[in-house]
Amino acid sequence: QVQLVESGGGLVQPGGSLTLSCAASRSIFSMNVNRVGWYRQAPGKRRELVAIITSGGVRMYGDFVKGRFAISRDNGKNTVDLQMNSLKIEDTAVYYCNGVWDTIDYWGQGTQVTVSS
């Protein structure tokens, strides 16, 4: 079993920045990790990929990101971080941390990001 705990969400103005962090109870650098990353779900919409990083270090982003977000892993803290810049109103959603260990999907409880003036 793996626990994922997100932090860093909140209210930000359009054009602003936020950094989300996901702390994992199991090493994100172990050989058992397939990938870790972030998804989001806005009201009335399906959950969608924001960014993932594979065990080999390959990063993939949703089409809407367009260079505004960056995903990274912190070895010392065992976290998966998402730096979000140039935030838009349409980025408002609940952001979920996701990780796959031994082909099993794990999800955090989500953190709300609201972009509003």
Contacts in CASP RR format, 6 or more apart in sequence:
PFRMAT RR
TARGET T0000
AUTHOR 0000-0000-0000
METHOD contacts of the structure
MODEL  1
QVQLVESGGGLVQPGGSLTLSCAASRSIFSMNVNRVGWYRQAPGKRRELV
AIITSGGVRMYGDFVKGRFAISRDNGKNTVDLQMNSLKIEDTAVYYCNGV
WDTIDYWGQGTQVTVSS
1 25 0 8 1.000
1 106 0 8 1.000
2 24 0 8 1.000
2 25 0 8 1.000
2 26 0 8 1.000
2 99 0 8 1.000
2 101 0 8 1.000
2 104 0 8 1.000
2 106 0 8 1.000
3 24 0 8 1.000
3 25 0 8 1.000
3 106 0 8 1.000
3 108 0 8 1.000
4 22 0 8 1.000
4 23 0 8 1.000
4 24 0 8 1.000
4 25 0 8 1.000
4 97 0 8 1.000
4 98 0 8 1.000
4 99 0 8 1.000
4 106 0 8 1.000
4 107 0 8 1.000
4 108 0 8 1.000
5 22 0 8 1.000
5 23 0 8 1.000
5 97 0 8 1.000
5 108 0 8 1.000
5 109 0 8 1.000
6 20 0 8 1.000
6 21 0 8 1.000
6 22 0 8 1.000
6 95 0 8 1.000
6 96 0 8 1.000
6 97 0 8 1.000
6 108 0 8 1.000
6 109 0 8 1.000
6 110 0 8 1.000
6 111 0 8 1.000
7 20 0 8 1.000
7 21 0 8 1.000
7 22 0 8 1.000
7 23 0 8 1.000
7 111 0 8 1.000
8 18 0 8 1.000
8 19 0 8 1.000
8 20 0 8 1.000
8 21 0 8 1.000
8 111 0 8 1.000
9 18 0 8 1.000
9 20 0 8 1.000
9 95 0 8 1.000
9 111 0 8 1.000
9 112 0 8 1.000
9 113 0 8 1.000
10 18 0 8 1.000
10 111 0 8 1.000
10 112 0 8 1.000
10 113 0 8 1.000
10 114 0 8 1.000
11 114 0 8 1.000
11 115 0 8 1.000
11 116 0 8 1.000
12 18 0 8 1.000
12 87 0 8 1.000
12 113 0 8 1.000
12 114 0 8 1.000
12 115 0 8 1.000
13 115 0 8 1.000
13 116 0 8 1.000
13 117 0 8 1.000
14 87 0 8 1.000
14 88 0 8 1.000
14 89 0 8 1.000
14 115 0 8 1.000
14 116 0 8 1.000
14 117 0 8 1.000
15 85 0 8 1.000
15 86 0 8 1.000
15 87 0 8 1.000
15 88 0 8 1.000
15 115 0 8 1.000
16 85 0 8 1.000
16 86 0 8 1.000
16 87 0 8 1.000
16 115 0 8 1.000
17 83 0 8 1.000
17 84 0 8 1.000
17 85 0 8 1.000
17 86 0 8 1.000
17 87 0 8 1.000
18 84 0 8 1.000
18 87 0 8 1.000
18 113 0 8 1.000
19 81 0 8 1.000
19 82 0 8 1.000
19 83 0 8 1.000
19 84 0 8 1.000
20 38 0 8 1.000
20 81 0 8 1.000
20 82 0 8 1.000
20 84 0 8 1.000
20 95 0 8 1.000
20 97 0 8 1.000
20 111 0 8 1.000
20 113 0 8 1.000
21 77 0 8 1.000
21 79 0 8 1.000
21 80 0 8 1.000
21 81 0 8 1.000
21 82 0 8 1.000
22 36 0 8 1.000
22 37 0 8 1.000
22 38 0 8 1.000
22 79 0 8 1.000
22 80 0 8 1.000
22 81 0 8 1.000
22 82 0 8 1.000
22 97 0 8 1.000
22 108 0 8 1.000
23 77 0 8 1.000
23 78 0 8 1.000
23 79 0 8 1.000
24 36 0 8 1.000
24 78 0 8 1.000
24 79 0 8 1.000
24 80 0 8 1.000
24 97 0 8 1.000
24 99 0 8 1.000
26 32 0 8 1.000
26 101 0 8 1.000
27 33 0 8 1.000
27 78 0 8 1.000
28 36 0 8 1.000
28 73 0 8 1.000
28 78 0 8 1.000
28 79 0 8 1.000
28 80 0 8 1.000
29 73 0 8 1.000
29 75 0 8 1.000
29 78 0 8 1.000
30 101 0 8 1.000
31 55 0 8 1.000
32 101 0 8 1.000
32 102 0 8 1.000
33 55 0 8 1.000
33 99 0 8 1.000
33 100 0 8 1.000
33 101 0 8 1.000
34 54 0 8 1.000
34 55 0 8 1.000
34 99 0 8 1.000
34 100 0 8 1.000
34 101 0 8 1.000
34 102 0 8 1.000
34 103 0 8 1.000
35 52 0 8 1.000
35 53 0 8 1.000
35 54 0 8 1.000
35 55 0 8 1.000
35 99 0 8 1.000
35 100 0 8 1.000
36 52 0 8 1.000
36 53 0 8 1.000
36 73 0 8 1.000
36 80 0 8 1.000
36 97 0 8 1.000
36 98 0 8 1.000
36 99 0 8 1.000
36 100 0 8 1.000
37 50 0 8 1.000
37 51 0 8 1.000
37 52 0 8 1.000
37 53 0 8 1.000
37 71 0 8 1.000
37 80 0 8 1.000
37 82 0 8 1.000
37 97 0 8 1.000
37 98 0 8 1.000
37 99 0 8 1.000
38 50 0 8 1.000
38 51 0 8 1.000
38 52 0 8 1.000
38 71 0 8 1.000
38 80 0 8 1.000
38 82 0 8 1.000
38 95 0 8 1.000
38 96 0 8 1.000
38 97 0 8 1.000
38 98 0 8 1.000
39 47 0 8 1.000
39 48 0 8 1.000
39 49 0 8 1.000
39 50 0 8 1.000
39 95 0 8 1.000
39 96 0 8 1.000
39 98 0 8 1.000
40 47 0 8 1.000
40 48 0 8 1.000
40 50 0 8 1.000
40 91 0 8 1.000
40 93 0 8 1.000
40 94 0 8 1.000
40 95 0 8 1.000
40 96 0 8 1.000
40 113 0 8 1.000
41 47 0 8 1.000
41 48 0 8 1.000
41 93 0 8 1.000
41 94 0 8 1.000
41 96 0 8 1.000
42 90 0 8 1.000
42 92 0 8 1.000
42 93 0 8 1.000
42 94 0 8 1.000
45 93 0 8 1.000
47 96 0 8 1.000
48 62 0 8 1.000
49 60 0 8 1.000
49 61 0 8 1.000
49 62 0 8 1.000
50 61 0 8 1.000
50 62 0 8 1.000
50 65 0 8 1.000
50 69 0 8 1.000
50 82 0 8 1.000
50 95 0 8 1.000
51 59 0 8 1.000
51 60 0 8 1.000
51 61 0 8 1.000
51 62 0 8 1.000
51 65 0 8 1.000
51 69 0 8 1.000
51 70 0 8 1.000
51 71 0 8 1.000
51 82 0 8 1.000
52 59 0 8 1.000
52 60 0 8 1.000
52 71 0 8 1.000
52 98 0 8 1.000
53 59 0 8 1.000
53 60 0 8 1.000
53 71 0 8 1.000
53 72 0 8 1.000
53 73 0 8 1.000
53 80 0 8 1.000
54 60 0 8 1.000
59 71 0 8 1.000
61 67 0 8 1.000
61 69 0 8 1.000
61 71 0 8 1.000
64 90 0 8 1.000
68 84 0 8 1.000
68 85 0 8 1.000
68 86 0 8 1.000
68 87 0 8 1.000
69 82 0 8 1.000
69 83 0 8 1.000
69 84 0 8 1.000
69 85 0 8 1.000
70 82 0 8 1.000
70 83 0 8 1.000
71 80 0 8 1.000
71 81 0 8 1.000
71 82 0 8 1.000
71 83 0 8 1.000
72 80 0 8 1.000
72 81 0 8 1.000
72 83 0 8 1.000
73 79 0 8 1.000
73 80 0 8 1.000
73 81 0 8 1.000
74 80 0 8 1.000
74 81 0 8 1.000
80 97 0 8 1.000
82 95 0 8 1.000
84 91 0 8 1.000
84 113 0 8 1.000
87 113 0 8 1.000
87 115 0 8 1.000
88 115 0 8 1.000
89 115 0 8 1.000
89 116 0 8 1.000
90 115 0 8 1.000
91 113 0 8 1.000
91 115 0 8 1.000
92 113 0 8 1.000
92 114 0 8 1.000
92 115 0 8 1.000
92 116 0 8 1.000
93 112 0 8 1.000
93 113 0 8 1.000
94 110 0 8 1.000
94 111 0 8 1.000
94 112 0 8 1.000
94 113 0 8 1.000
95 110 0 8 1.000
95 111 0 8 1.000
95 112 0 8 1.000
95 113 0 8 1.000
96 107 0 8 1.000
96 108 0 8 1.000
96 109 0 8 1.000
96 110 0 8 1.000
97 107 0 8 1.000
97 108 0 8 1.000
97 110 0 8 1.000
98 105 0 8 1.000
98 106 0 8 1.000
98 107 0 8 1.000
98 108 0 8 1.000
99 105 0 8 1.000
99 106 0 8 1.000
99 107 0 8 1.000
100 106 0 8 1.000
END
